[in-house]
């Protein structure tokens, strides 16, 4: 009888579980709900052969009207088409559960694992977006046209403020009214609140904008937006301001598998999901010469490398619907992020040391990709 309670292969029906996670992924992903990430229906099957995916676009060449006359023939113009390369990222998550741990704790194991996987895939989307933006905005042409660093432009007035925001807004030119979302970390959001910069009486629901709006834009908080501690007295951060649909992506969960290892730790059950992800800032693409270091398996970290990105032929930096605004934050508001960043660096250094010495500090099976999580 205990096995019927603790055995994941009996608790989890893979097709139902897969759909449950997909549904909840859409429900809980603030980046999707805010409009920052748009699921791109034009992207083909991510399981098709190849390590890149073609993201099509249509571009009409700007022409002025001709004179209408019965003395000359009309001039015919054509619509151009092209495609941008996107990376395919192959990712996986695996959770394990010993029968005794589930039996003793009495925890609703299947529900807990399903919720954890949903949160992990969401965290993977956030991580990929931040690293994608870091890479794209390091491309010289894009950095020049779409990014403003107020610590260089106005060092004495570089805290997040209306001046810096308006300067960033001008980078969109006459398309500035298309900006709909602003992504900041919690330190920047605290400064926005202190300076009373948020809108009053926003028409956007609290469900869509739990942190309010700024000049009509939905505020999304993501503490994966890093703090630069080059000068601890004046930490720097970057906020990203988006137009709707500026970043397209597609995550395709391949399926769910469950299995048992009867002899391992008194009986252990596993559940695993595999997924393929692609994401790009509209108006940019992966260079055709890009080759993952571990071919054909690209990693999220490779998104941060500007040499892998380009503005494709037929596109212009004006087509990019994101601007970046680098500013300083009050160290008082950044204290928690600074501590978390230091702890993460220490953990990464410890993990690196363990890898070099060949020790294994984890428990259960390991998972590569957007999140490595076992034994929860």
C-alpha positions in Angstrom: 0.0 0.0 0.0 2.7 2.6 0.8 4.1 2.3 -2.8 0.8 3.5 -4.2 1.3 6.7 -2.3 5.0 7.3 -2.9 5.7 5.8 -6.3 5.9 8.7 -8.9 5.3 6.3 -11.7 1.8 5.7 -10.3 1.1 9.2 -9.1 2.1 10.9 -12.4 0.4 10.3 -15.8 3.1 11.8 -18.2 0.8 13.3 -20.9 -1.5 14.9 -18.3 1.5 16.1 -16.1 3.2 17.6 -19.2 0.1 19.6 -20.1 -0.4 20.6 -16.5 3.1 22.1 -16.4 2.6 23.9 -19.7 -0.7 25.4 -18.6 0.8 26.6 -15.3 3.9 27.8 -17.0 1.8 30.3 -19.0 -0.3 31.2 -15.9 2.7 32.0 -13.7 5.3 33.5 -16.1 5.2 37.2 -15.4 7.4 37.9 -18.4 4.7 36.4 -20.7 1.8 38.0 -18.8 3.4 41.4 -18.9 3.9 41.2 -22.7 7.7 41.3 -22.5 7.9 37.8 -24.0 5.6 36.9 -26.8 5.2 33.3 -27.9 6.0 33.4 -31.6 3.6 31.2 -33.5 5.6 31.7 -36.8 8.5 29.7 -35.4 8.4 26.2 -36.7 8.7 22.9 -34.9 11.7 23.1 -32.6 12.1 19.4 -32.8 12.9 19.6 -36.5 16.6 18.9 -37.5 19.2 21.6 -37.1 20.6 23.6 -34.2 19.1 26.9 -35.3 15.6 27.9 -36.1 14.5 30.4 -38.8 12.3 33.3 -37.6 10.6 34.8 -40.6 9.9 38.5 -41.1 8.3 40.7 -43.8 9.8 44.0 -44.6 8.4 46.5 -47.1 10.9 49.0 -48.6 9.8 52.5 -47.9 8.7 54.3 -51.0 6.9 57.5 -51.7 3.8 57.6 -53.9 4.3 58.3 -57.6 2.4 60.8 -59.7 -0.7 59.2 -61.2 -0.9 59.9 -64.9 -2.2 58.3 -68.1 1.0 59.3 -69.8 3.3 56.8 -68.0 3.0 53.3 -66.6 2.6 52.8 -62.9 5.7 51.7 -61.0 5.4 48.4 -59.1 7.0 47.9 -55.7 7.5 44.6 -53.9 7.4 43.4 -50.3 10.7 42.0 -49.0 11.0 38.9 -46.8 13.7 37.4 -44.8 14.5 35.4 -41.8 16.6 35.7 -38.6 18.5 32.9 -37.1 17.6 31.8 -33.5 19.5 29.5 -31.2 17.9 26.2 -30.1 18.6 25.6 -26.4 18.1 21.9 -25.3 17.3 21.8 -21.6 16.1 19.3 -19.1 14.8 19.0 -15.5 14.8 16.0 -13.3 13.4 15.5 -9.8 13.8 12.5 -7.6 11.9 11.3 -4.6 12.7 8.4 -2.2 9.8 6.4 -1.1 10.7 6.7 2.6 11.0 10.5 2.4 7.6 10.8 0.9 6.1 8.3 3.3 7.5 10.0 6.4 6.8 13.5 5.3 3.3 12.8 3.9 3.9 15.6 1.3 1.8 15.8 -1.8 4.8 14.8 -3.9 3.4 15.0 -7.4 1.8 18.4 -6.9 5.0 19.7 -5.3 7.2 18.5 -8.1 4.8 19.8 -10.8 4.8 23.3 -9.2 8.6 23.2 -8.8 9.1 22.3 -12.4 6.8 25.1 -13.5 8.8 27.6 -11.4 12.0 26.2 -12.8 11.0 26.6 -16.4 9.8 30.1 -15.7 13.2 30.9 -14.0 14.9 29.5 -17.1 12.9 31.9 -19.3 13.9 34.9 -17.1 17.5 33.8 -17.1 17.6 33.4 -20.8 16.0 36.8 -21.4 18.5 38.7 -19.1 21.5 37.0 -20.8 20.1 37.5 -24.2 19.7 41.3 -23.5 23.3 41.5 -22.1 24.6 39.9 -25.3 22.5 41.9 -27.8 23.2 45.3 -26.1 26.9 44.6 -26.2 26.8 44.6 -30.0 28.5 47.9 -30.9 25.9 49.2 -33.3 23.0 48.3 -31.0 24.7 49.7 -27.9 25.3 53.0 -29.7 21.7 53.3 -30.9 19.6 51.7 -28.2 21.5 52.1 -24.9 22.2 55.0 -22.6 24.6 54.9 -19.7 23.8 57.9 -17.4 26.9 57.2 -15.4 28.9 58.4 -18.4 26.5 61.0 -19.7 25.7 62.6 -16.3 27.8 61.2 -13.5 26.5 63.7 -10.9 22.9 62.9 -11.7 23.0 59.2 -12.6 20.5 57.7 -10.1 17.3 56.4 -11.7 15.2 59.5 -12.4 12.9 61.2 -14.9 15.8 62.7 -16.8 17.5 59.4 -17.5 14.2 57.8 -18.4 13.4 60.5 -20.9 16.9 60.2 -22.4 16.3 56.5 -22.8 12.9 57.1 -24.3 14.3 59.3 -27.1 16.3 56.3 -28.3 13.0 54.9 -29.7 12.5 58.2 -31.7 9.0 58.6 -33.0 8.2 55.0 -31.9 8.5 55.9 -28.2 4.7 55.6 -27.7 5.1 51.9 -28.4 6.9 51.2 -25.2 4.7 49.1 -22.9 6.8 47.5 -20.3 9.8 48.2 -18.1 11.9 45.5 -16.4 13.9 46.5 -13.3 15.4 44.8 -10.2 14.0 45.4 -6.7 16.6 48.0 -5.9 15.5 50.2 -8.9 11.9 49.6 -8.1 12.5 50.9 -4.6 14.0 54.1 -6.0 11.0 54.5 -8.2 8.7 54.3 -5.2 10.8 56.6 -3.0 10.9 59.3 -5.7 7.2 58.9 -6.3 7.7 58.2 -10.0 5.0 55.5 -10.4 1.7 56.4 -11.9 -1.2 57.2 -9.7 -4.6 55.7 -10.5 -3.2 53.3 -13.1 -5.9 51.8 -15.4 -3.9 48.5 -15.6 -5.2 45.8 -13.2 -3.1 44.8 -10.2 -3.0 41.2 -11.6 -1.2 42.4 -14.7 0.9 45.1 -12.9 1.3 44.1 -9.3 4.1 46.6 -8.9 2.2 49.4 -10.7 2.9 51.3 -13.8 5.4 53.9 -14.9 4.4 56.4 -17.6 1.7 53.8 -18.6 4.2 51.0 -18.8 3.8 47.8 -16.7 6.6 47.4 -14.2 8.1 43.9 -14.0 10.6 43.1 -11.2 13.3 40.6 -12.0 16.3 40.3 -9.6 18.3 38.5 -12.2 19.0 42.0 -13.5 22.5 42.3 -12.0 24.0 44.9 -9.8 27.5 46.2 -10.9 29.7 46.7 -7.8 32.7 48.2 -9.5 32.1 51.2 -7.2 30.4 49.9 -4.0 29.3 53.4 -3.0 27.5 53.8 -6.3 26.2 50.5 -7.5 25.0 50.4 -11.1 22.1 48.6 -12.7 20.4 48.5 -16.1 16.7 48.6 -16.7 15.2 47.4 -20.0 12.2 49.1 -21.6 10.2 47.1 -24.1 7.6 47.7 -26.8 5.0 44.9 -27.2 6.3 41.8 -28.9 9.9 43.1 -28.9 11.2 39.7 -27.8 9.9 36.5 -29.3 10.3 33.1 -27.9 9.1 29.6 -28.0 9.5 26.9 -25.4 8.5 23.4 -26.5 8.3 20.8 -23.7 9.0 17.5 -25.4 7.4 15.3 -22.8 7.5 13.8 -19.3 9.1 10.5 -18.2 8.9 8.6 -14.9 10.9 5.6 -13.7 12.0 3.8 -10.6 15.4 2.6 -9.3 14.4 -0.1 -6.8 17.8 -0.5 -5.2 18.8 3.1 -5.0 18.4 4.6 -1.5 15.7 2.2 -0.5 13.7 2.8 -3.6 13.8 6.1 -5.6 11.4 7.5 -8.2 12.3 10.0 -10.9 10.4 12.4 -13.1 12.1 14.2 -15.9 11.1 16.7 -18.6 13.0 17.8 -21.7 12.5 21.0 -23.5 13.7 23.1 -26.5 13.8 26.8 -26.2 14.5 29.6 -28.6 14.5 33.4 -28.0 15.5 36.5 -29.8 15.1 40.3 -29.7 13.1 41.1 -32.8 15.4 42.8 -35.3 18.4 40.7 -34.3 19.5 37.2 -35.1 22.3 34.7 -34.4 25.1 35.0 -36.9 25.1 32.3 -39.6 28.8 31.6 -38.5 27.7 30.8 -34.9 28.8 27.4 -33.7 28.2 26.3 -30.1 31.3 25.5 -28.2 29.8 22.1 -27.4 28.3 21.6 -30.9 25.4 21.1 -31.4 24.4 22.0 -27.9 24.2 25.8 -27.3 24.0 27.1 -23.8 22.2 30.0 -22.2 25.6 31.6 -21.3 26.4 31.8 -25.0 23.6 34.3 -25.4 25.7 36.8 -23.5 28.4 36.8 -26.1 27.9 39.8 -28.5 30.0 38.2 -31.2 27.2 35.7 -31.7 24.6 38.3 -32.6 23.9 40.6 -35.6 21.3 42.9 -37.2 20.4 40.8 -40.2 20.4 42.2 -43.8 17.2 44.1 -44.5 16.7 45.0 -40.8 17.7 48.2 -39.0 18.4 49.1 -35.4 15.3 51.1 -35.6 13.4 47.8 -35.8 14.6 46.9 -32.4 11.8 47.6 -29.8 14.0 47.5 -26.7 16.1 50.3 -25.1 18.5 49.9 -22.1 19.0 52.5 -19.4 22.0 52.2 -17.1 21.8 54.1 -13.9 23.1 54.1 -10.3 21.0 53.0 -7.3 21.2 53.9 -3.6 23.3 51.2 -1.8 20.6 51.1 0.9 18.1 49.7 -1.6 20.7 47.4 -3.2 21.9 45.8 0.1 19.9 42.6 -0.3 20.9 42.2 -4.0 24.5 42.8 -3.1 24.4 40.1 -0.4 22.7 37.7 -2.7 25.2 38.3 -5.5 28.1 37.7 -3.1 26.6 34.5 -1.9 25.9 33.3 -5.5 29.6 34.0 -6.4 30.8 32.1 -3.4 28.5 29.2 -4.3 29.6 29.2 -7.9 33.3 29.3 -6.8 32.6 26.3 -4.5 30.8 24.4 -7.3 33.8 25.1 -9.6 36.2 23.8 -7.0 34.1 20.7 -6.5 34.1 20.1 -10.2 37.9 20.4 -10.5 38.4 18.0 -7.6 35.9 15.6 -8.9 33.7 15.6 -5.8 29.9 15.3 -6.0 28.0 17.5 -3.5 24.6 16.9 -5.0 22.0 14.2 -4.1 20.0 12.1 -6.4 20.2 12.6 -10.2 21.4 15.9 -11.7 19.6 17.9 -14.3 21.3 20.2 -16.9 19.7 23.1 -18.6 17.5 25.8 -17.1 17.6 24.4 -13.6 19.4 21.5 -11.8 17.0 20.4 -9.1 16.9 17.1 -7.3 15.6 15.6 -4.1 13.1 18.4 -3.4 
